[in-house]
Amino acid sequence: MEQIIIGNYKDIEEKRARIVQVNGVEISVFKLSSGEIRAIENRCPHKGGKLSEGIVSGHHVFCPLHDWKIDMNDGVVQAPDEGCIATYQVTVAENGDLQLDPNPVLSDTSCEAS
């Protein structure tokens, strides 16, 4: 599986995101307060809000449009709202390079990547 280098770990501030385009899909790459990296589709399944502009709390991001809470571990929208987005695997190399697997991980068979 081919990995794409999308930047360096030190270039993303804690609880912030960097946006990358991969295969025509806009992806938000977040650094959580724990230091972990998460990569998700940069659109809320509700009205398409840019999740990169949302508030990060733990491993969740809140859509800036209507405050939907999305789990960045699996892409599932939290109840009472419904839906899901694609997530992406990112590894951090020894030199800090962020290596993204361009193949989306779908939390559910009913969840389709854009």
Secondary structure by P-SEA (a helix, b strand, c coil): cccccccccccccccbbbbbbcccbbbbbbbccccbbbbccccccccccccccbbbcccbbbccccccccccccccccccccbbbbbbbbbbcccbbbbbccbbbbcccccccc
